């Protein structure tokens, strides 16, 4: 369990806070709008009306004690986003994640000390573009500029054959890290795993190698 501070309860901030709490973390939320905090307070054990641009108020939250601080202030108030990000680092927050709404904002937030910058629209668009660029790519997680994780269907010819018989790594230059049959996922399948109709594989590899395989499915 981690201790999380989420600043700014717009749509993005709310989703982050709810999901992190759902995953079992201790989440504090703050916003300068009392109506928003009053609305959300029943769902969170720690909800505070606070102007995070006020360094004294921010200091009173004990930001050093949070494992992660998210700055999710709305894109129409980027100045506040920058001020809060800088203040958190100055006050000793160990890890600050800030939200950007443009590439310029992303660069500026990194320059003033954000440990990580989220640009949701760009990141979501990149993921969707990859998914629909190639047939039969069901999910995609970028790891580096070169390698990613993909969910793709198996080739029809694989049905009834084992992972060892197909030798995916040698033949297709990808590594199978899990198999998926319906809603059931089997991590690290052994060479004896036998494919059935409708199976998907979760693989790690270079995009071009995975696209070539997926296009044949």
Steps between C-alpha positions, in 0.01 A plus 500: 500500500626846412416843636371716214414869471286609205474874440219618273170317473415544135406190300860380475573558869181322605574195286855478635383535860218247471715242324790533742264467794335198337845340478535528877704818537453771762384801294463862605319731257508880497335770293434870554132460411296416813207369295721240335656388829160481670379282214796264515560494877267202566718286271836591652619487859719806445356781285610860552408843367839650425659754269812308406665809355524628858832355614408527869186293446690253284771465766235427763401185309836341575584429138826328597294215641327410174653237275355670192344842442284544190446852366183481292397865490291584192674592176345848500710587806845380401668774704356345817609156381859624464499682835372196688743263327796724587381549859457129559858432396629790712309365800661159461226294332681181396320438170282748309288408199351794309240513225572685175261600222760578234855410407619843612341448843661157515846648439450782751380268776803278453730804516359619832547161665202272435621143539250385240261682268176350375359628172185283487362621167830438321566167670147376434514613137831319447358181647184518288703577186716191550197284573314601184808528279530121489230236479450272798682708762272497806719683748835673509742626767812685390812407697770678298528662158580155363315245713135473606253252645211394276192282524435321170309189389678176413527377143232244405775247423613510864181339635585161649873569502718579800702813558816292477400353164439841349823650640364853485817665624723356230252514213329835565759686716253566784464369855168367631457622858140379549212329328138608520201272454177692544547692825762261637864606480786253547829682572831349386355200313732201467607334176230236556213754483261390224311769312124484458275685259443864601818527706689829515865545587658786690843558354798730528692596191577757235190660350576399140554136597172489693307678222623244247373214715170671589422570133504125432255413778 
